[in-house]
Amino acid sequence: MEEARVALVTGASRPQGLGFAVARELATRGHHVVLAGRNLDRTRTLAAQLSGEGLSAGAVRLDVTAPADVSACAEFLRTTAGRLDALVNNAAAMPDFTTTSLLDADLTEARTAYDVDVLGTWALVQACLPLLRAAPAARIVNVSSGAATQIDAGAGLPQGVRSPGYSLAKYALNAFTATLAAELRGTGILVNAVDPGSVATHPERGDDAGDRSPAEAALDVVRAATLPADGPTGALLSAGAPGLRV
């Protein structure tokens, strides 16, 4: 019998979050999913919820900005699975949610966004690379944002756009995705970014009526995490779009 594919989903400790919705969809499709988040009690609770539904799930503590956590997460996967078929980098930080100008930005908040969204993703990819190489056809999916696509190099942030630190971090994440895909071309590991659109995951911030549900947005992420061998790499998948654009 073929072993279940193994997926790690970061930022998966909130029941209403995109990470948990992605984990559920991957588990429904036959993956053993490992939910990762800073709060281990929450990730364990959500993993137990999936297990109670007859799905295969586990949990691990992971703060992507903590080198010890990143190493321990990779070691956990090595000893429990021996490989990683899908790495979904969903963990993100938007500490400057109310800031609307680069000139008013708190650089401590901007640094936090970069540490999580860019450097944390980078560190986890490096730590998990041997496990990804051990899988027959691994996939890396970096969850991007429409905030990044609104930025044109040299044009500045559009008026009224919030979270300049977060927006620029996601812009850098897209560049990291394309560069990583180029370095891994020919290895069988496909690397793509997904912009899930505006998703109703933070009712405390006032979700908009037109926001997508986490379950709907998760489908785009999972599609990138399960691409066939001839699928694209180094591309950005836009919310709900049938195709990928580089």
VODO-277956 format. One record per atom (N, C-alpha, C): residue in one letter; x, y, z. Coordinates in steps of 0.1 Angstrom, whole numbers, plus 2048, in hexadecimal, padded with zeros to 3 digits. Atoms other than C-alpha are relative to their C-alpha. Layout:
BEGIN
AXYZ;...
END
This chain:
BEGIN
M8087F4800;M800800800;M80980C800;E7F87F3801;E80D8237F7;E7FF80880D;E8007F87F4;E817838815;E7F980D7FD;A8067F3801;A80385781B;A80A80B7FE;R7F77F4802;R81387780E;R80080880D;V7FF7F87F4;V81F88E82A;V80180E7FD;A8017F1802;A8178B382C;A80280780D;L7FE7F77F5;L8238CE844;L7F980D7FC;V8067F4802;V80D8EC847;V80380980C;T7FC7F77F5;T81A90A85B;T7F580A802;G80B7F67FD;G80492486B;G7F27F9801;A80C808800;A7EA909872;A7FA7FE80E;S8058027F2;S7DF910896;S7F3807803;R80C7F97FE;R7C0924890;R7F47F97F9;P80A808806;P79F91188A;P7F98087F4;Q8067F980B;Q79292D873;Q80A8057F6;G7F57FB808;G7B4932862;G8017F87F3;L7FE80780C;L7BF92983F;L8097F4801;G7F780B7FF;G7DA91284B;G7F87F3804;F80880B7FC;F7C18FB85C;F7F77FB7F5;A80880480B;A7AB8FB83E;A8087F97F5;V7F7807809;V7C88F1828;V8047F2805;A7FC80D7FA;A7D28D5840;A7F47F77FF;R80C809801;R7AE8C8840;R7FE7FB7F2;E80280480E;E7AC8C881A;E80B7F67FC;L7F580A804;L7CE8B6816;L7FD7F3807;A80380C7F9;A7C489D830;A7F47F87FA;T80B806807;T7A389781E;T8047F97F3;R7FB80680C;R7B788F7FF;R80B7F6802;G7F880B7FD;G7CB875811;G80E803805;H7F37FC7FA;H7E988881F;H8007FD80F;H7FE7FF7F2;H7F6883842;H80580E802;V7FC7F27FE;V7F78A884D;V80580280E;V7FB7FB7F3;V80C8B7868;V7FD80E801;L8047F27FE;L7FE8D7875;L80B806809;A7F57F97F9;A8198EF881;A7FB80E804;G8037F37FB;G81490E896;G80780380D;R7F97FC7F4;R8229218B3;R7FA7FB80D;N8078057F4;N8079158CB;N7FD7F17FE;L80180E801;L80B8EF8CE;L7F37FA804;D80D8057FB;D7EC8EA8E2;D7F58027F5;R80A7FD80A;R7D78FA8C6;R8027F67F4;T7FE80980C;T7E88E68AA;T7FC7F2804;R80480D7FC;R7E38C68BE;R7F17FE800;T80E800800;T7BF8CE8C3;T7FA7FE7F2;L80580080E;L7B98D489E;L8047F37F9;A7FC80D806;A7CD8B5894;A7F77F5806;A80980A7FA;A7B88A18AC;A7F28017FA;Q80D7FF807;Q7998AF89C;Q7FF7F97F3;L7FF80780D;L7A48A387A;L8017F1802;S7FF80F7FE;S7AD881888;S7F37FA804;G80E8047FC;G78A87F898;G7F77FF7F4;E80880180C;E77D883875;E8057F57F6;G7FA80B808;G791865869;G80B8047F6;L7F57FB808;L7AD87A859;L80D7FE807;S7F38027FA;S7D287685F;S80780D803;A7FB7F37FC;A7E1893872;A8097FF80C;G7F87FF7F4;G7FC89C88B;G80380F802;A7FE7F27FC;A8098BC89B;A80E802804;V7F37FD7FB;V82A8CD8A2;V80080F803;R7FE7F27FD;R8348EE8B2;R80A8067F6;L7F77FA809;L84490689A;L7FE80F800;D7FF7F2802;D84E92A89C;D80B8017F6;V7F680180C;V85F92F87A;V80B80A802;T7F57F67FD;T87494C889;T80A7FA80A;A7F78067F6;A8849348A3;A8087F57FA;P7F880A806;P8A1920895;P7FE7F2806;A80280D7F9;A89C9058B0;A7F37F97FC;D80D805804;D8789018A7;D8007FA7F1;V7FF80480E;V8808FE882;V8077F37FF;S7F880C800;S89A8E4888;S7F87F4806;A80780B7F9;A8848D08A0;A7F47FC7F7;C80B804809;C8678D1887;C8057F67F5;A7FB80980B;A87D8C286B;A8047F3806;E7FD80C7FA;E88A8A8883;E7F47F7804;F80C8077FE;F86789F88D;F7FB7F97F4;L80480680D;L85E899869;L8097F57FC;R7F680B804;R87E885863;R7FD7F3808;T80280D7F7;T87786D880;T7F27FA7FE;T80D805801;T85286A87A;T7FB7FC7F2;A80480380E;A84F869854;A80C7FD7F7;G7F5803809;G87186A844;G8008087F3;R8017F880D;R866881828;R7F580A802;L80A7F6800;L85089F820;L7FC8027F2;D8057FE80E;D83A8A0801;D7FB80D7FD;A8057F3802;A82B8C2806;A80380980C;L7FD7F67F6;L8378E0819;L7F880D7FD;V8087F4803;V81D8FC81C;V80480A80A;N7FC7F57F8;N82C91C82A;N7F580A801;N80C7F77FE;N80D92D837;N80280A80B;A7FE7F77F5;A81A93D857;A80480E7FB;A7FE7F2804;A819963854;A7FE80980C;A8027F67F6;A81B982869;A7FC80D7F9;M8047F3805;M8099A3862;M7FF80A80C;P8007F87F4;P8139B8880;P7FC80F7FD;D8037F2804;D80E9D986D;D7F38027F9;F80D801807;F7EA9D3864;F7FA80E7FE;T8067F3801;T7DF9F786A;T80980B7F9;T7F77F6806;T7FDA0885A;T7FD8017F1;T8047FE80E;T7F6A17837;T80B8077F8;S7F57F9807;S818A2782E;S80D7FB804;L7F28037FD;L83CA1D82C;L80680A80A;L7FA7F67F8;L844A3E83C;L7FC80080E;D8058017F3;D830A3685A;D8027F3807;A7FE80E7FB;A83BA1285E;A80980080C;D7F88037F5;D849A0587E;D80A7F57FB;L7F6809805;L8699F3873;L8017F3808;T80080C7F8;T8679DB890;T7F57F67FB;E80B808806;E8459CF882;E8047FB7F2;A7FC80580D;A8539CD85F;A80A7F5801;R7F680A7FE;R8709B986B;R7F97F2804;T80780B7FC;T8589A187C;T7F97F97F4;A80680680C;A84599C85B;A80A7F97F7;Y7F6806808;Y865995848;Y8067F3807;D7FB80C7F9;D87197D863;D7F77F47FF;V80980B801;V852968861;V7FE7FC7F2;D80480380E;D84796B83D;D80B7FC7F6;V7F5803809;V86996A82C;V80A7F7806;L7F58087FA;L88595E842;L7FB7F3807;G80580D7FA;G86F945855;G7FD7F67F6;T80280980B;T864936835;T80D7FA7FA;W7F3804805;W888935828;W8067F6809;A7F98097F6;A895924848;A7F97F3800;L80780C800;L87A90A847;L8027F87F3;V7FD80780C;V880901823;V80E7FA801;Q7F38057FF;Q8A58FD82A;Q8007F4809;A80080B7F6;A89E8E7848;A7F97F37FB;C80880B805;C8858D1835;C8047FB7F3;L7FC80480D;L8978CE815;L8047F27FE;P7FD80F801;P8A68AB81C;P7F37F8800;L80C8087FF;L88389F824;L7F88027F3;L8067FE80D;L8758AF804;L8067F87F5;R7F980880A;R89089F7EF;R7FD7F1802;A80380F7FE;A88787D7FF;A7F27FC7FB;A80E803806;A8638807F1;A8017FE7F1;P7FF80280E;P85D8747CE;P7FC80C7F8;A8057F4808;A84C8957C3;A7FB80A80A;A8047F67F5;A84D8B07DE;A7FB80D7FA;R8057F3804;R83B8D17DC;R80180A80B;I7FF7F57F6;I8428F27EE;I7F680B7FB;V80A7F6803;V82690B7F0;V80280C80A;N7FF7F47F7;N82C92E7FE;N7F38087FE;V80C7F8800;V80C941807;V80380E7FF;S7FE7F2803;S80E9637F8;S7F4809804;S80B7F77FD;S7F69817F9;S7FE8097F4;G8037F680A;G7E59997E1;G80780D804;A7F97F47FC;A7F79B47F5;A80D8017F9;A7F4800807;A8179A97E4;A7FF8047F2;T8027FD80E;T8099AB7C1;T7FC80E7FD;Q8047F2802;Q7FE9CF7C6;Q80D809800;I7F47F8800;I8229DA7C9;I8087FF7F3;D7F880080C;D8359E47AA;D80D806805;A7F37FB7FC;A85A9E87B0;A80280F7FC;G7FD7F2803;G862A0D7B2;G7F38097FF;A80D7F8801;A83DA187B1;A7FB80380E;G8057FE7F3;G837A167D6;G7F37F9803;L80C8067FC;L819A0A7E9;L7F48087FB;P80C7F8803;P7F7A137DB;P7FA80780C;Q8067F87F5;Q7E5A2D7F0;Q7F67F8807;G80A8077F7;G7D2A1E80D;G8037F1802;V7FD80E7FD;V7E39FC80C;V8067FE80E;R7FB8027F2;R7E89EF82F;R80C7F7800;S7F580A7FC;S8069DC83E;S80B8007F6;P7F5800809;P8249E882A;P80B7F6802;G7F680A7FD;G83B9D183C;G7FC7F27FC;Y80680D805;Y8259B3836;Y8007FF7F1;S80180080E;S81F9BD812;S80E7FE7F9;L7F3802806;L8449C080A;L8067F3804;A7FB80D7FC;A84C9A081D;A7FA7F57F6;K80680A809;K83398D807;K8058027F2;Y7FA7FD80D;Y84299E7E8;Y80E7F9800;A7F3807800;A8649917F3;A7FE7F0800;L80380F800;L85496E7F9;L7FE7FB7F2;N80280480E;N84996D7D5;N80D7FF7F8;A7F3800806;A86C9757CA;A8087F4805;F7F980C7FA;F87A95A7E1;F7FA7F37F9;T80680C806;T8619417D2;T8067FE7F2;A7FA80180E;A86D9487AE;A80E7FB801;T7F2803800;T8919467B8;T8027F1805;L7FF80D7FB;L88C9267CC;L7FC7F57F6;A80480980A;A87A9167B0;A80B7FE7F5;A7F680180A;A89691E798;A80C7F7806;E7F58087FA;E8B090E7B0;E7FC7F1801;L80480E7FE;L89B8EE7B4;L7FA7FA7F3;R80480580D;R8928EB78F;R8087F37FC;G7F980C804;G8998C8783;G8007F680C;T7FF8097F5;T8968B87A6;T7F37F9802;G80D8057FD;G8718B07A4;G7F880780A;I8067F87F6;I8698C97BF;I7FA80C7FA;L8067F5806;L8508E27B3;L7FD80B80B;V8017F57F7;V84F9047C4;V7F780B7FB;N8097F5804;N83291D7C1;N7FB80880B;A8077F87F6;A8219397D3;A7F18017FC;V80E7FF802;V7FC93D7D7;V7FA80D807;D8077F57FA;D7E895D7DD;D7F27FB802;P80E8057FE;P7C89507ED;P7F580A800;G80A7F5800;G7B79727EB;G7FC80480E;S8047FC7F3;S7A5982807;S7F77F5807;V80680C7FA;V79B96781F;V7FA80480E;A8077FD7F3;A78396983D;A8067F780B;T7F98087F5;T79B95D858;T80280880D;H7FE7F77F4;H79C97B870;H7F3808803;P80C7F87FD;P77998587C;P80280B809;E7FD7F67F6;E789999897;E80580D7F9;R7FB7F5808;R7979B087B;R7F48067F7;G80C7FC809;G7759B2869;G8017FB7F2;D7FF80680D;D77599A84C;D7F58077F7;D8097FA80A;D7649A882C;D7F67F67FB;A80B809804;A74499A81F;A8047F87F4;G7FC80780C;G7559907FE;G80C7F7802;D7F48097FD;D77297D80F;D7FD7F17FD;R80280E802;R777959805;R8007F880D;S7FF8087F4;S77293E81F;S80D7F9800;P7F3807800;P79192C82B;P8007F37F8;A80180C807;A78490C81C;A8028027F1;E7FF7FD80E;E78191C7FA;E80E8047FC;A7F37FB803;A7A292D7FB;A80A7F4801;A7F780B7FE;A7B390D807;A8017F77F3;L80080880D;L7AA8FC7E5;L80C8057F7;D7F57FB808;D7C39137D3;D80D7FB805;V7F38047FA;V7DF90B7EC;V8027F17FE;V7FF80E802;V7D88E67EA;V8037FC7F2;R7FE80380F;R7D78E67C4;R80F8027FD;A7F17FE802;A7FB8F47C5;A8087F6807;A7F980A7F8;A8058DB7DF;A7FF7F27FA;T80280D806;T7FA8BE7C9;T8018007F1;L7FF7FF80E;L8048C97A7;L8077F37FA;P7FA80C807;P80D8AD78E;P80F8047FC;A7F17FF802;A8328A8784;A80380B7F5;D7FD7F680B;D82E8BE765;D7FA80D803;G8067F47FC;G81E8DA779;G80B80C800;P7F77F5801;P82D8FD779;P80880280D;T7F87FD7F4;T848909792;T80580E7FF;G7FC7F3800;G85292B79D;G7F580A7FC;A80B7F8804;A82F939796;A7F880580C;L8097FB7F6;L81594C7A9;L7F27FD7FC;L80E804803;L7F293E7AA;L7F780A807;S8097F67FB;S7D79597AE;S7F37F9805;A80C8067FA;A7B89537C2;A7F57FD7F6;G80B804808;G79E93F7B0;G8037FF7F1;A7FC80080E;A7B194278F;A8037F27FB;P7FD80D806;P7B3923778;P80E7FE7FD;G7F3801805;G7D692A76D;G80A80680A;L7F67FA7F8;L7F793477C;L80880A7F8;R7F87F6807;R80B953774;R80D801807;V7F37FF7FB;V830957778;V80380F804;
END
